[in-house]
Amino acid sequence: DLVLVDTPGFSPRQTAQNWPLAKAFGASQEIQCHLVLMATSRTDDVSRIVDRFEAFRPARLVFTRLDETAVPGVMAAEALRRNRALSFLGVGAGVPEDLRPAVKERIVRMLVGALPETVSERS
């Protein structure tokens, strides 16, 4: 089963409030944690957020708001840097109806589609 846990009001700087939940997630072999990030965020911000939520031991990354960015490379760069798979991509405002599986073909299409025309024509 997929269970989405939203943490409204939790700032990445307030991780001390999250420790009981983080311990439960980290101790369980049966829970696979997916960290949700906004694709509209800057690279440095995404990295800091992943660092702050590392206590949850996220196995995969989910990027939302892909419909709002022209720079989807942030998601690929962070996934590669962390050696973590992408699990879902949010392509609209609806959850869960706008979540799509992060399959290789979709990711490549997004990344290539973000290239300037002169570069993508050479490929």
Residue frames as a rotation matrix with the C-alpha (Angstrom) as fourth column:
ASP 1
0.577 0.817 0.000 0.00
0.817 -0.577 0.000 0.00
0.000 0.000 -1.000 0.00
LEU 2
-0.492 -0.637 0.594 1.04
0.592 -0.745 -0.307 3.56
0.638 0.200 0.744 -0.64
VAL 3
0.508 0.568 -0.648 0.44
0.858 -0.399 0.323 5.90
-0.075 -0.720 -0.690 2.28
LEU 4
-0.131 -0.497 0.858 1.13
0.473 -0.792 -0.387 9.61
0.871 0.355 0.339 1.81
VAL 5
0.291 0.134 -0.947 1.98
0.940 -0.223 0.257 11.47
-0.177 -0.965 -0.191 5.01
ASP 6
0.277 -0.144 0.950 1.84
0.380 -0.892 -0.246 15.24
0.883 0.429 -0.192 4.72
THR 7
-0.130 -0.398 -0.908 3.69
0.991 -0.088 -0.103 17.31
-0.039 -0.913 0.406 7.26
PRO 8
0.378 0.299 0.876 2.05
0.450 -0.886 0.109 20.73
0.809 0.353 -0.469 7.09
GLY 9
0.902 -0.009 0.431 3.84
-0.307 -0.716 0.627 23.27
0.303 -0.698 -0.649 9.19
PHE 10
0.664 -0.745 0.057 7.03
0.467 0.474 0.747 21.26
-0.584 -0.469 0.663 9.51
SER 11
0.779 -0.542 -0.315 9.95
-0.626 -0.653 -0.427 23.39
0.026 0.530 -0.848 8.50
PRO 12
0.603 -0.635 -0.482 13.13
0.235 0.719 -0.654 21.55
0.762 0.281 0.583 7.52
ARG 13
-0.350 -0.758 0.550 14.76
-0.337 -0.446 -0.829 23.54
0.874 -0.476 -0.100 10.33
GLN 14
0.034 0.467 0.884 12.44
-0.998 -0.030 0.055 21.94
0.052 -0.884 0.465 12.89
THR 15
-0.042 -0.063 -0.997 13.61
-0.415 0.909 -0.040 18.36
0.909 0.412 -0.064 12.48
ALA 16
-0.934 -0.297 0.197 13.82
-0.288 0.303 -0.908 17.89
0.210 -0.905 -0.369 16.25
GLN 17
-0.214 0.936 0.278 10.01
-0.857 -0.044 -0.514 17.77
-0.469 -0.348 0.812 16.28
ASN 18
0.453 0.409 -0.792 10.16
-0.828 0.523 -0.203 14.94
0.331 0.747 0.576 13.77
TRP 19
-0.521 -0.852 0.056 12.52
-0.827 0.487 -0.281 12.60
0.212 -0.193 -0.958 15.63
PRO 20
-0.307 0.410 0.859 9.89
-0.430 0.746 -0.509 10.12
-0.849 -0.525 -0.053 16.97
LEU 21
0.781 0.620 -0.077 8.46
-0.315 0.285 -0.905 9.71
-0.539 0.731 0.418 13.49
ALA 22
0.366 -0.737 -0.568 11.94
-0.862 -0.038 -0.506 9.58
0.351 0.675 -0.649 11.95
LYS 23
-0.571 -0.570 0.591 12.99
-0.770 0.621 -0.145 6.85
-0.284 -0.538 -0.794 14.39
ALA 24
0.155 0.720 0.676 9.91
-0.242 0.691 -0.681 4.81
-0.958 -0.059 0.281 13.51
PHE 25
0.885 0.144 -0.443 10.57
-0.451 0.023 -0.892 5.18
-0.118 0.989 0.086 9.79
GLY 26
0.105 -0.963 -0.250 14.28
-0.927 -0.004 -0.374 4.44
0.359 0.271 -0.893 10.14
ALA 27
-0.492 -0.306 0.815 13.79
-0.722 0.666 -0.186 1.38
-0.487 -0.680 -0.549 12.34
SER 28
0.385 0.768 0.512 11.26
-0.285 0.626 -0.726 -0.36
-0.878 0.134 0.460 10.13
GLN 29
-0.761 -0.602 0.242 12.36
-0.020 0.394 0.919 -2.65
-0.648 0.694 -0.312 7.32
GLU 30
-0.299 0.761 0.576 8.79
0.879 0.454 -0.143 -2.63
-0.371 0.464 -0.805 6.00
ILE 31
0.692 0.519 -0.502 8.49
0.327 -0.845 -0.423 1.13
-0.644 0.129 -0.754 5.45
GLN 32
-0.264 -0.711 0.652 9.97
0.963 -0.160 0.216 2.62
-0.050 0.685 0.727 2.32
CYS 33
0.255 0.296 -0.921 10.15
0.442 -0.882 -0.161 6.37
-0.860 -0.366 -0.356 2.78
HIS 34
-0.048 -0.179 0.983 9.88
0.962 -0.273 -0.003 8.67
0.269 0.945 0.185 -0.26
LEU 35
-0.358 -0.153 -0.921 10.89
0.543 -0.837 -0.072 12.29
-0.760 -0.525 0.383 0.29
VAL 36
0.430 0.610 0.665 8.72
0.903 -0.281 -0.326 14.79
-0.012 0.741 -0.672 -1.61
LEU 37
-0.431 -0.653 -0.623 10.47
0.494 -0.749 0.442 17.84
-0.755 -0.117 0.645 -3.03
MET 38
0.683 0.658 -0.317 9.40
0.130 -0.537 -0.834 20.70
-0.719 0.528 -0.452 -5.26
ALA 39
0.185 -0.589 0.787 10.97
0.966 0.258 -0.034 20.78
-0.183 0.766 0.616 -8.71
THR 40
0.694 0.141 0.706 10.66
0.378 -0.906 -0.191 24.56
0.613 0.399 -0.682 -8.61
SER 41
0.904 -0.387 -0.184 13.24
0.056 -0.319 0.946 24.78
-0.425 -0.865 -0.266 -5.81
ARG 42
0.521 -0.820 -0.237 16.83
-0.802 -0.376 -0.464 25.85
0.291 0.431 -0.854 -6.34
THR 43
0.323 -0.489 -0.810 19.51
-0.002 0.856 -0.517 23.16
0.946 0.169 0.275 -6.31
ASP 44
-0.718 -0.664 0.208 21.03
-0.167 -0.125 -0.978 24.36
0.676 -0.737 -0.022 -3.02
ASP 45
-0.268 0.713 0.648 17.63
-0.963 -0.224 -0.152 24.42
0.036 -0.664 0.747 -1.33
VAL 46
0.670 0.500 -0.549 16.79
-0.533 0.838 0.112 20.88
0.516 0.217 0.829 -2.48
SER 47
-0.078 -0.800 -0.595 20.13
0.118 0.585 -0.802 19.61
0.990 -0.133 0.048 -1.16
ARG 48
-0.797 -0.199 0.570 19.59
-0.478 -0.370 -0.797 21.26
0.369 -0.908 0.200 2.23
ILE 49
0.173 0.940 0.293 16.08
-0.981 0.138 0.136 19.82
0.087 -0.311 0.946 2.51
VAL 50
0.595 -0.014 -0.804 17.32
-0.179 0.973 -0.149 16.30
0.784 0.232 0.576 1.73
ASP 51
-0.529 -0.842 -0.107 20.10
0.009 0.121 -0.993 16.72
0.848 -0.526 -0.057 4.31
ARG 52
-0.628 0.291 0.721 17.62
-0.758 -0.440 -0.482 17.83
0.177 -0.849 0.497 6.98
PHE 53
0.441 0.875 0.201 15.25
-0.893 0.450 -0.002 14.94
-0.092 -0.178 0.980 6.39
GLU 54
-0.211 -0.642 -0.737 17.99
-0.639 0.661 -0.393 12.31
0.740 0.388 -0.550 6.17
ALA 55
-0.747 -0.052 0.662 16.92
-0.627 0.386 -0.677 10.96
-0.221 -0.921 -0.321 9.59
PHE 56
0.311 0.935 0.169 13.87
-0.729 0.349 -0.589 9.49
-0.610 0.060 0.790 7.84
ARG 57
-0.550 -0.663 0.508 16.21
-0.119 0.665 0.738 7.46
-0.827 0.345 -0.445 5.61
PRO 58
0.476 0.764 -0.435 14.33
-0.561 -0.117 -0.819 8.23
-0.677 0.635 0.373 2.41
ALA 59
-0.103 -0.465 0.879 14.95
0.372 0.802 0.468 5.48
-0.922 0.376 0.090 -0.13
ARG 60
-0.279 0.129 0.952 13.45
0.957 -0.043 0.286 7.41
0.078 0.991 -0.111 -3.05
LEU 61
-0.797 0.004 -0.604 12.69
0.099 -0.986 -0.138 10.95
-0.595 -0.170 0.785 -4.11
VAL 62
0.080 0.861 0.501 9.42
0.979 0.028 -0.204 12.36
-0.190 0.507 -0.841 -5.43
PHE 63
-0.902 -0.339 -0.267 9.38
0.284 -0.932 0.225 15.67
-0.326 0.127 0.937 -7.31
THR 64
0.140 0.988 0.063 6.22
0.879 -0.095 -0.468 17.74
-0.457 0.121 -0.881 -7.59
ARG 65
0.545 0.238 -0.804 5.36
0.010 -0.961 -0.278 20.92
-0.838 0.143 -0.526 -9.50
LEU 66
-0.453 -0.733 0.508 7.08
0.522 0.243 0.817 19.73
-0.722 0.636 0.272 -12.65
ASP 67
0.192 0.616 0.764 4.36
0.976 -0.203 -0.081 21.52
0.105 0.761 -0.640 -14.59
GLU 68
0.953 0.213 -0.213 5.60
0.262 -0.936 0.233 24.80
-0.150 -0.278 -0.949 -13.06
THR 69
0.306 -0.920 -0.247 9.28
-0.184 -0.311 0.932 24.62
-0.934 -0.240 -0.265 -13.98
ALA 70
0.904 -0.149 -0.401 11.35
-0.402 0.025 -0.915 24.91
0.146 0.989 -0.037 -17.13
VAL 71
-0.085 -0.996 0.027 14.38
-0.848 0.058 -0.527 23.50
0.524 -0.067 -0.849 -15.29
PRO 72
0.862 0.505 0.040 13.68
-0.454 0.735 0.503 19.85
0.225 -0.452 0.863 -14.39
GLY 73
0.230 -0.867 -0.442 17.40
-0.035 0.447 -0.894 19.09
0.972 0.222 0.072 -14.20
VAL 74
-0.214 -0.256 0.943 17.39
-0.900 -0.323 -0.292 19.89
0.379 -0.911 -0.161 -10.47
MET 75
0.657 0.544 0.522 15.54
-0.710 0.679 0.186 16.63
-0.254 -0.493 0.832 -9.79
ALA 76
0.880 -0.358 -0.312 17.91
0.104 0.786 -0.609 14.53
0.463 0.504 0.729 -11.88
ALA 77
-0.008 -0.945 0.328 20.99
-0.316 -0.309 -0.897 16.17
0.949 -0.111 -0.296 -10.36
GLU 78
-0.068 0.023 0.997 19.82
-0.995 -0.078 -0.066 15.55
0.076 -0.997 0.028 -6.79
ALA 79
0.888 0.416 0.196 18.82
-0.425 0.905 0.006 11.95
-0.175 -0.088 0.981 -7.50
LEU 80
0.639 -0.724 -0.259 22.23
0.174 0.464 -0.868 11.27
0.749 0.510 0.423 -9.03
ARG 81
-0.150 -0.727 0.670 24.09
-0.575 -0.487 -0.658 13.11
0.805 -0.484 -0.345 -6.28
ARG 82
-0.024 0.247 0.969 22.26
-0.981 0.181 -0.070 11.11
-0.193 -0.952 0.238 -3.59
ASN 83
-0.872 -0.240 -0.426 22.25
-0.383 0.877 0.289 7.87
0.305 0.415 -0.857 -5.57
ARG 84
-0.579 0.778 0.243 18.50
-0.005 0.294 -0.956 7.64
-0.816 -0.554 -0.166 -4.97
ALA 85
-0.734 0.412 0.540 15.83
0.671 0.311 0.674 6.58
0.110 0.856 -0.504 -7.40
LEU 86
-0.761 0.648 -0.023 12.96
-0.648 -0.761 -0.026 8.83
-0.034 -0.005 0.999 -8.36
SER 87
-0.797 0.506 0.329 9.65
0.374 0.842 -0.389 7.14
-0.474 -0.187 -0.860 -7.63
PHE 88
0.222 0.926 0.305 6.96
0.937 -0.116 -0.330 9.59
-0.270 0.359 -0.893 -8.70
LEU 89
-0.905 -0.382 0.186 6.69
0.423 -0.855 0.300 12.87
0.044 0.350 0.936 -10.57
GLY 90
-0.068 0.892 -0.447 3.97
0.629 -0.310 -0.713 15.40
-0.775 -0.330 -0.539 -9.80
VAL 91
-0.802 -0.231 0.551 2.74
0.597 -0.338 0.728 16.92
0.018 0.913 0.409 -13.05
GLY 92
-0.192 0.774 0.603 -0.21
0.149 -0.584 0.798 18.92
0.970 0.243 -0.003 -11.71
ALA 93
-0.447 0.044 0.893 -1.89
-0.727 -0.600 -0.334 20.26
0.521 -0.799 0.300 -8.59
GLY 94
0.574 0.813 0.099 -3.85
-0.732 0.455 0.507 17.11
0.367 -0.364 0.856 -7.76
VAL 95
-0.717 -0.697 0.002 -2.60
-0.613 0.629 -0.477 14.48
0.331 -0.343 -0.879 -5.35
PRO 96
-0.149 -0.848 0.509 -2.61
-0.045 0.520 0.853 11.59
-0.988 0.104 -0.115 -5.97
GLU 97
0.675 0.556 0.484 -4.26
0.361 0.323 -0.875 11.87
-0.643 0.766 0.017 -9.40
ASP 98
0.918 -0.358 -0.173 -1.41
-0.359 -0.559 -0.748 13.94
0.171 0.748 -0.641 -10.91
LEU 99
0.105 -0.893 0.437 1.38
-0.696 0.249 0.674 11.72
-0.711 -0.375 -0.595 -9.59
ARG 100
0.811 0.056 -0.582 3.01
-0.518 0.532 -0.670 9.66
0.272 0.845 0.461 -12.35
PRO 101
0.779 -0.604 0.169 5.51
0.424 0.706 0.567 6.84
-0.462 -0.370 0.806 -11.99
ALA 102
0.494 -0.700 -0.516 9.03
-0.681 -0.680 0.271 8.14
-0.540 0.218 -0.813 -12.58
VAL 103
0.696 -0.226 0.681 9.92
0.464 0.866 -0.187 5.86
-0.548 0.446 0.708 -15.46
LYS 104
-0.260 -0.964 -0.055 13.14
0.535 -0.192 0.823 6.37
-0.804 0.185 0.566 -17.37
GLU 105
-0.393 0.129 0.910 11.44
0.899 -0.153 0.410 7.37
0.192 0.980 -0.056 -20.63
ARG 106
0.693 0.710 0.123 9.39
0.647 -0.689 0.328 10.12
0.317 -0.147 -0.937 -18.94
ILE 107
0.562 -0.560 -0.608 12.45
0.342 -0.512 0.788 11.51
-0.753 -0.651 -0.096 -17.15
VAL 108
-0.495 -0.780 0.382 14.52
0.667 -0.060 0.742 11.57
-0.556 0.622 0.550 -20.35
ARG 109
-0.022 0.572 0.820 11.69
0.899 -0.347 0.267 13.30
0.438 0.743 -0.506 -22.25
MET 110
0.880 0.362 -0.307 11.46
0.470 -0.755 0.456 15.98
-0.067 -0.546 -0.835 -19.55
LEU 111
0.239 -0.879 -0.413 15.20
0.318 -0.331 0.889 16.56
-0.918 -0.343 0.200 -19.50
VAL 112
-0.600 -0.446 0.664 15.60
0.747 -0.016 0.664 16.64
-0.286 0.895 0.343 -23.27
GLY 113
0.248 0.800 0.546 12.50
0.880 -0.422 0.217 18.81
0.404 0.427 -0.809 -23.63
ALA 114
0.793 0.011 -0.609 14.10
0.415 -0.741 0.528 21.34
-0.445 -0.671 -0.592 -21.29
LEU 115
-0.273 -0.958 0.086 17.11
0.697 -0.135 0.705 21.80
-0.664 0.252 0.704 -23.59
PRO 116
-0.048 0.198 -0.979 17.24
-0.468 -0.871 -0.153 24.83
-0.883 0.451 0.134 -25.87
GLU 117
0.860 0.509 0.035 16.17
-0.193 0.388 -0.901 23.99
-0.472 0.768 0.432 -29.44
THR 118
0.511 -0.712 -0.481 19.68
-0.782 -0.154 -0.604 24.39
0.356 0.685 -0.636 -30.88
VAL 119
-0.495 -0.699 0.516 21.10
-0.847 0.520 -0.107 21.83
-0.194 -0.490 -0.850 -28.47
SER 120
-0.007 0.551 0.834 18.27
-0.282 0.799 -0.531 19.28
-0.959 -0.239 0.150 -28.76
GLU 121
0.839 0.303 -0.451 18.41
-0.492 0.072 -0.867 19.42
-0.231 0.950 0.210 -32.57
ARG 122
0.013 -0.934 -0.356 22.05
-0.941 0.109 -0.320 18.26
0.338 0.340 -0.878 -32.50
SER 123
-0.391 -0.159 0.907 21.21
-0.693 0.700 -0.176 15.18
-0.606 -0.697 -0.384 -30.44
